[in-house]
Amino acid sequence: MSLNNDIFLLISEHLYDQSDQLNLLLVCRDWYSIFLPKAYKTISVDAPKIYPLSLAVRKNPKIGTAIQNLSVDWYHSESEPGNDYDVDGLVETLKQAGDVADDLAAWEESLRTGCPDAWLAVLVLSLESIKSMTLRFSHSPYFLPMVTRIAANGNLSSPKPVLQLLESVDIWEDDPKQYYLANELLPFFYLPAMRVFTAGGVCEVDPGIVSLKAGTSTIRKIDLGRLNTNNGGNGFAEYIISCANLEIFDYQHDDKSIWGEVYTDFCPLLFYNALCSQKHSLRELRLNNNGATGQSGFDEDTKEFNGFGSLAEFHQLRELRMPLRTLLQFGSSDRPKVSLLEVLPPSLEFLNLAHYHEEDFDIVNKNLQTMLAQRERLPNLKRIEIQPYVLVMTAGAIVHSTNFRVQESTQQSFLPFDMACREMGIQFGFSKEGNCRLTTE
């Protein structure tokens, strides 16, 4: 008795190792046809494996059609010597995505010498079903320029859709001495199916907006919170304003813009000005609740951008995580310019006040108590968190957030407010995440 193909596929769902899935293809021709789409749906490779994968796709286009999720770990633009790289028949492929003759010649030469970035660009031209990409790399002289041309000119002259189905990109550089310029990655925003953009190691060094297409991007989520490695000297205005309906924005600041050369402090007002273009759609805002908020000492040009603005008209906002001094617009003063009730929208469900210092207790407590007294102003509020800047750790313990504790004095000071929250059905607690100063005991 033969089993239904759906049963075979159900069995394959329990094979988590990709090598096991690929081994199924070797059993017989029927199994090859059944399991190929599943085996190649999600592919992870490192730099030396980009060329073999590209070669396999050229020999069997069904593999390229099957790949929907591609993860490339630590590829680069340096050559991989010692192999015989087959570039026969690729000239026409390069012409589909090339720009000028000189670029094509350089691209072809880089393919012959085994440049992983050059081969990635060729590979992507054959992945008509690709929906998500995770890329960990630095310099990209071929792939990123190709994305730029695709975003500007549609599907180029390729007979297959190139990046037209791409929904999610996760691109990052974990070497602190390397970075992407923000405008290098902007073309991803103008691919037609994009929904989620995640990046690390991105900096804005040009204060101007040179290629803004306001309200045209389909991206719903921008995540620039990875490991606090991004520096938005212009508030990432190009990214934010380009979106038609941005729902989630996460940004964590790193003072370093260019290693050893340029340092830019957090400029909340620039982010606010850009985010105002998304009042109608923004649902979650995590703005530097875990990043650097102090003055680096290297940047004297950002003081005028220390302010913020009201979020009262952000009618879709459900979750807010921000430094309390940013939200209450302390600026360079020790006193707030506004109250929480003035700046929070009635739609809010979750509030995290980050970078709390004990000297701000009276201000914070007064604002929170006033919020409870006028509960009808925030009818949807379900949880409030305080994120202290100073945390306690037992001497000799491993430095990890699971070993951090909130100071006893901080916990005691908020006990009355905690009890008041419980009476009103609101959860209250402390967060131990993000940028902090540790003390030991």
C-alpha positions as CSV (number, residue, x, y, z in Angstrom):
1,M,0.0,0.0,0.0
2,S,1.4,3.4,-1.0
3,L,1.2,6.4,1.3
4,N,-0.3,9.7,0.3
5,N,2.3,12.4,-0.5
6,D,0.8,14.6,2.3
7,I,1.7,11.9,4.8
8,F,5.3,11.9,3.6
9,L,5.5,15.6,3.9
10,L,4.0,15.4,7.5
11,I,6.7,12.9,8.4
12,S,9.4,15.3,7.0
13,E,8.2,18.0,9.3
14,H,9.9,16.1,12.1
15,L,13.3,16.2,10.4
16,Y,14.8,19.4,11.7
17,D,18.3,18.9,10.4
18,Q,18.6,20.2,6.8
19,S,21.1,17.4,5.9
20,D,18.4,14.8,6.9
21,Q,15.9,16.5,4.6
22,L,18.4,16.6,1.7
23,N,19.2,12.9,2.2
24,L,15.5,12.1,1.5
25,L,16.1,13.4,-2.0
26,L,18.5,10.6,-2.7
27,V,16.1,7.7,-2.0
28,C,14.3,7.7,-5.3
29,R,12.9,10.0,-8.0
30,D,9.5,10.1,-6.5
31,W,10.9,11.2,-3.1
32,Y,13.0,13.7,-4.9
33,S,10.0,15.4,-6.4
34,I,8.0,15.2,-3.2
35,F,10.6,16.5,-0.8
36,L,12.6,19.0,-2.9
37,P,10.3,22.0,-2.1
38,K,10.4,21.3,1.6
39,A,14.2,20.5,1.7
40,Y,15.2,23.7,0.0
41,K,12.5,26.1,1.4
42,T,14.9,27.4,4.1
43,I,18.6,27.5,3.3
44,S,21.5,28.6,5.5
45,V,25.0,29.0,4.0
46,D,28.3,30.7,4.8
47,A,30.6,32.5,2.3
48,P,32.3,29.5,0.8
49,K,29.0,27.7,0.1
50,I,27.4,30.6,-1.9
51,Y,29.1,29.5,-5.2
52,P,28.2,25.8,-4.9
53,L,24.5,26.8,-4.1
54,S,24.5,29.1,-7.1
55,L,25.9,26.4,-9.3
56,A,23.2,23.9,-8.1
57,V,20.5,26.4,-8.9
58,R,21.8,27.0,-12.4
59,K,21.9,23.2,-13.0
60,N,18.4,22.6,-11.5
61,P,16.2,25.7,-11.5
62,K,13.6,23.9,-9.4
63,I,16.0,24.4,-6.4
64,G,15.9,28.2,-7.0
65,T,12.1,28.2,-7.2
66,A,11.9,26.2,-3.9
67,I,14.1,28.6,-1.9
68,Q,11.9,31.1,0.1
69,N,14.1,31.8,3.1
70,L,17.9,32.5,2.7
71,S,20.4,33.0,5.5
72,V,24.0,33.9,4.6
73,D,26.5,34.0,7.5
74,W,29.5,36.2,7.3
75,Y,30.1,36.6,3.6
76,H,32.4,39.3,2.2
77,S,33.7,40.8,-0.9
78,E,37.1,39.1,-0.7
79,S,38.0,36.4,-3.2
80,E,38.0,32.7,-2.3
81,P,41.0,31.3,-4.1
82,G,41.7,27.7,-4.9
83,N,38.6,26.9,-6.8
84,D,37.7,26.7,-10.5
85,Y,34.7,29.1,-10.8
86,D,32.4,28.4,-13.7
87,V,31.1,31.6,-15.2
88,D,30.2,30.2,-18.7
89,G,26.8,31.4,-19.8
90,L,26.5,34.1,-17.1
91,V,27.1,37.1,-19.3
92,E,23.5,37.5,-20.3
93,T,22.5,37.0,-16.6
94,L,24.8,39.8,-15.6
95,K,23.4,42.1,-18.3
96,Q,19.9,41.7,-16.7
97,A,21.1,43.3,-13.5
98,G,24.2,45.3,-14.6
99,D,24.5,49.0,-15.1
100,V,27.3,49.8,-17.5
101,A,29.9,47.8,-19.4
102,D,32.7,48.6,-16.9
103,D,30.5,47.4,-14.0
104,L,29.8,44.1,-15.9
105,A,33.5,43.5,-16.6
106,A,34.4,44.0,-12.9
107,W,31.5,41.8,-11.8
108,E,32.6,39.0,-14.2
109,E,36.2,39.3,-13.0
110,S,35.0,39.1,-9.4
111,L,33.0,36.0,-10.2
112,R,36.1,34.3,-11.7
113,T,38.1,35.0,-8.6
114,G,35.4,33.7,-6.3
115,C,34.1,36.9,-4.7
116,P,31.1,35.7,-2.5
117,D,29.3,39.0,-2.8
118,A,29.4,38.8,-6.6
119,W,28.1,35.2,-6.5
120,L,25.3,36.2,-4.1
121,A,24.1,38.7,-6.6
122,V,24.0,36.0,-9.3
123,L,22.3,33.6,-6.9
124,V,19.5,36.0,-6.0
125,L,18.7,36.6,-9.7
126,S,17.6,33.0,-9.8
127,L,15.5,32.9,-6.6
128,E,12.1,33.9,-7.9
129,S,10.2,32.8,-4.7
130,I,12.5,34.4,-2.1
131,K,10.5,35.9,0.8
132,S,13.0,36.5,3.6
133,M,16.8,37.1,3.7
134,T,19.2,37.2,6.7
135,L,22.6,38.6,5.7
136,R,25.6,39.0,8.0
137,F,28.3,40.8,6.0
138,S,30.2,44.0,5.6
139,H,31.3,45.4,2.2
140,S,28.9,44.7,-0.7
141,P,30.0,46.1,-4.1
142,Y,27.7,43.9,-6.1
143,F,24.6,42.7,-4.2
144,L,23.5,46.0,-2.7
145,P,23.9,48.0,-5.9
146,M,21.9,45.4,-7.6
147,V,19.1,45.8,-5.1
148,T,19.3,49.6,-5.8
149,R,18.8,49.0,-9.5
150,I,15.9,46.6,-8.9
151,A,14.2,49.1,-6.5
152,A,14.6,51.9,-9.1
153,N,13.8,50.0,-12.2
154,G,11.4,47.3,-11.2
155,N,12.2,43.7,-12.3
156,L,15.1,44.8,-14.5
157,S,15.0,42.7,-17.8
158,S,15.0,39.4,-16.0
159,P,12.4,36.8,-17.1
160,K,11.9,35.8,-13.5
161,P,10.7,38.1,-10.7
162,V,13.7,39.4,-8.8
163,L,13.1,40.3,-5.1
164,Q,9.5,41.1,-6.1
165,L,8.1,38.8,-3.3
166,L,10.7,39.7,-0.7
167,E,8.9,40.5,2.6
168,S,11.6,40.5,5.3
169,V,15.2,41.5,5.5
170,D,17.5,41.1,8.4
171,I,20.9,42.6,7.6
172,W,23.7,43.3,10.1
173,E,27.3,44.0,10.7
174,D,28.7,42.8,14.1
175,D,32.2,44.2,13.7
176,P,32.1,47.6,15.6
177,K,34.7,49.0,13.2
178,Q,32.4,48.4,10.2
179,Y,29.1,49.9,9.3
180,Y,26.5,50.5,6.6
181,L,25.5,53.9,5.5
182,A,21.7,54.3,6.0
183,N,21.1,55.2,2.4
184,E,22.9,52.0,1.2
185,L,20.0,50.0,2.7
186,L,17.2,52.4,1.8
187,P,16.4,50.6,-1.6
188,F,15.0,47.6,0.4
189,F,12.1,50.0,1.5
190,Y,11.0,50.3,-2.1
191,L,10.7,46.7,-3.0
192,P,7.0,46.0,-3.6
193,A,6.3,43.2,-1.0
194,M,8.5,44.3,1.9
195,R,7.0,44.3,5.3
196,V,9.8,43.9,7.9
197,F,13.2,45.6,7.9
198,T,15.7,44.7,10.6
199,A,19.3,46.0,10.6
200,G,22.3,46.4,12.9
201,G,25.5,48.4,12.4
202,V,23.8,51.3,10.5
203,C,24.7,54.9,10.7
204,E,23.5,58.2,9.3
205,V,26.4,60.5,8.6
206,D,24.7,62.7,5.9
207,P,22.2,65.1,7.5
208,G,20.4,65.5,4.2
209,I,17.5,63.5,2.8
210,V,18.6,62.8,-0.7
211,S,16.2,60.2,-2.1
212,L,13.0,60.4,-0.1
213,K,9.8,58.9,-1.5
214,A,7.3,59.8,1.3
215,G,4.5,57.4,2.1
216,T,5.3,54.9,-0.6
217,S,7.0,51.9,1.2
218,T,4.9,48.9,2.3
219,I,7.1,48.2,5.3
220,R,5.2,47.9,8.5
221,K,8.0,47.2,11.0
222,I,11.4,48.8,11.3
223,D,13.7,47.1,13.9
224,L,16.9,49.0,14.5
225,G,17.3,47.7,18.0
226,R,19.9,45.0,17.5
227,L,22.6,45.1,20.1
228,N,22.5,48.9,20.3
229,T,24.7,49.2,17.2
230,N,22.9,51.8,15.2
231,N,23.4,55.6,15.1
232,G,20.6,57.8,13.7
233,G,22.2,61.2,13.3
234,N,19.1,62.3,11.3
235,G,16.5,60.3,13.2
236,F,16.3,57.7,10.4
237,A,13.9,60.1,8.8
238,E,14.4,58.6,5.3
239,Y,13.3,55.2,6.6
240,I,10.4,56.4,8.7
241,I,8.8,58.9,6.4
242,S,9.1,56.6,3.4
243,C,6.6,54.3,5.0
244,A,2.9,54.5,4.2
245,N,1.6,52.7,7.3
246,L,4.4,52.0,9.8
247,E,3.2,50.0,12.8
248,I,6.3,49.1,14.8
249,F,9.5,51.1,15.3
250,D,12.4,50.0,17.5
251,Y,15.6,52.0,17.8
252,Q,18.4,51.7,20.3
253,H,21.2,54.2,20.1
254,D,25.0,53.8,19.9
255,D,27.0,57.0,20.3
256,K,29.6,55.7,17.9
257,S,28.8,56.6,14.3
258,I,32.1,55.9,12.6
259,W,34.7,54.0,14.7
260,G,37.3,56.4,16.2
261,E,36.1,59.3,14.0
262,V,32.5,60.4,14.5
263,Y,30.3,60.3,17.6
264,T,26.7,61.4,17.6
265,D,24.5,61.6,20.7
266,F,20.9,60.6,20.8
267,C,18.7,63.2,19.2
268,P,15.1,62.4,20.2
269,L,13.5,65.4,18.5
270,L,14.7,64.3,15.1
271,F,13.0,60.9,15.6
272,Y,9.8,62.6,16.8
273,N,9.6,64.9,13.8
274,A,9.9,61.8,11.5
275,L,7.5,59.7,13.5
276,C,4.8,62.3,13.3
277,S,4.3,61.1,9.7
278,Q,3.0,57.8,11.2
279,K,0.5,59.2,13.7
280,H,-2.3,57.3,11.9
281,S,-0.7,53.8,12.1
282,L,2.1,53.5,14.7
283,R,1.2,50.8,17.3
284,E,4.5,50.1,19.1
285,L,7.3,52.5,19.8
286,R,10.5,51.4,21.4
287,L,12.7,54.5,21.3
288,N,16.1,54.0,22.9
289,N,14.7,52.4,26.1
290,N,17.8,50.1,26.1
291,G,20.4,52.3,24.3
292,A,22.7,55.2,25.3
293,T,21.0,58.4,26.4
294,G,23.8,60.3,28.0
295,Q,26.2,62.9,26.5
296,S,29.2,61.2,25.0
297,G,31.4,64.3,25.4
298,F,32.3,64.1,21.7
299,D,29.2,65.7,20.2
300,E,28.5,69.4,20.7
301,D,25.9,69.8,17.9
302,T,23.0,67.8,19.2
303,K,21.8,69.9,22.2
304,E,19.1,71.6,20.2
305,F,17.6,68.2,19.4
306,N,17.3,66.9,23.0
307,G,13.6,67.7,23.1
308,F,10.7,65.5,22.1
309,G,7.0,66.1,21.5
310,S,3.5,64.9,22.5
311,L,2.2,61.5,21.4
312,A,-1.3,62.3,22.3
313,E,-2.4,62.3,18.7
314,F,-0.9,58.9,17.9
315,H,-4.3,57.3,18.1
316,Q,-3.2,53.7,17.3
317,L,-0.3,53.6,19.8
318,R,-0.6,50.6,22.1
319,E,2.9,50.0,23.5
320,L,5.5,52.7,24.4
321,R,9.0,52.2,25.8
322,M,11.1,55.3,26.2
323,P,13.5,57.0,28.6
324,L,11.3,58.9,31.0
325,R,13.5,62.1,30.7
326,T,13.0,62.0,27.0
327,L,9.2,61.5,27.2
328,L,8.8,64.2,29.8
329,Q,11.1,66.5,27.9
330,F,13.6,67.3,30.6
331,G,16.2,68.5,28.0
332,S,19.2,69.9,29.9
333,S,17.0,70.8,32.9
334,D,16.3,68.8,36.1
335,R,12.6,69.4,35.7
336,P,10.1,68.1,33.1
337,K,8.4,70.5,30.7
338,V,5.2,68.3,30.4
339,S,3.3,65.7,32.3
340,L,2.5,62.1,31.3
341,L,-1.2,62.9,30.8
342,E,-0.3,65.6,28.4
343,V,1.8,63.4,26.1
344,L,0.2,59.9,26.2
345,P,-2.6,58.8,23.9
346,P,-5.8,57.2,25.3
347,S,-5.2,54.1,23.2
348,L,-2.1,53.2,25.2
349,E,-2.0,49.7,26.8
350,F,1.6,49.3,27.9
351,L,4.0,52.0,29.3
352,N,7.7,51.4,30.1
353,L,9.6,54.3,31.6
354,A,13.3,53.6,31.0
355,H,16.5,55.0,32.5
356,Y,14.8,55.8,35.8
357,H,17.0,57.4,38.5
358,E,16.0,57.5,42.1
359,E,16.4,61.3,42.2
360,D,13.4,61.5,39.8
361,F,11.1,59.6,42.1
362,D,9.0,62.5,43.2
363,I,8.4,63.6,39.6
364,V,7.6,60.1,38.4
365,N,5.4,59.2,41.4
366,K,3.4,62.4,41.0
367,N,2.8,61.8,37.3
368,L,1.8,58.2,37.9
369,Q,-0.5,59.0,40.7
370,T,-2.2,61.6,38.6
371,M,-2.6,59.1,35.8
372,L,-4.4,56.8,38.2
373,A,-6.6,59.6,39.6
374,Q,-7.7,60.3,36.0
375,R,-8.0,56.7,34.8
376,E,-10.6,57.7,32.3
377,R,-8.0,59.5,30.3
378,L,-6.2,56.2,29.7
379,P,-9.0,53.7,29.7
380,N,-7.0,50.9,27.9
381,L,-3.9,51.0,30.1
382,K,-3.0,47.5,31.3
383,R,0.6,47.5,32.5
384,I,3.2,50.0,33.7
385,E,6.9,49.3,34.0
386,I,9.8,51.2,35.6
387,Q,13.2,50.4,34.1
388,P,15.8,51.6,36.7
389,Y,19.2,52.7,35.4
390,V,21.0,51.5,38.5
391,L,20.7,47.7,39.2
392,V,22.3,45.5,41.9
393,M,24.3,42.3,41.3
394,T,25.8,39.9,43.8
395,A,29.6,40.2,43.8
396,G,31.2,37.5,41.7
397,A,28.1,36.6,39.8
398,I,28.0,36.3,36.0
399,V,27.2,39.6,34.4
400,H,23.8,38.8,32.9
401,S,20.3,40.4,33.3
402,T,19.1,37.2,35.0
403,N,21.5,38.0,37.9
404,F,20.5,41.7,38.2
405,R,18.1,42.9,40.9
406,V,16.2,46.2,41.4
407,Q,17.5,48.1,44.4
408,E,15.5,47.4,47.6
409,S,15.0,51.2,48.1
410,T,13.5,51.5,44.6
411,Q,11.1,48.6,45.2
412,Q,10.0,50.0,48.5
413,S,9.4,53.5,47.2
414,F,6.9,52.2,44.6
415,L,5.0,49.9,46.9
416,P,2.1,52.3,47.5
417,F,1.7,52.9,43.7
418,D,1.9,49.1,43.1
419,M,-1.0,48.6,45.5
420,A,-3.0,51.4,43.9
421,C,-2.5,49.8,40.5
422,R,-3.8,46.5,41.7
423,E,-7.0,48.1,43.0
424,M,-7.6,49.4,39.5
425,G,-6.7,46.2,37.6
426,I,-3.4,47.6,36.2
427,Q,-0.2,45.5,36.4
428,F,2.9,47.2,37.7
429,G,6.5,45.9,37.7
430,F,10.1,46.6,37.0
431,S,12.3,45.8,33.9
432,K,15.9,44.9,34.2
433,E,16.8,45.1,30.5
434,G,18.9,47.6,28.6
435,N,21.7,50.0,29.3
436,C,22.4,50.2,33.1
437,R,24.9,50.9,35.8
438,L,25.7,47.9,38.1
439,T,26.4,48.0,41.8
440,T,27.5,45.0,43.8
441,E,26.7,43.8,47.3
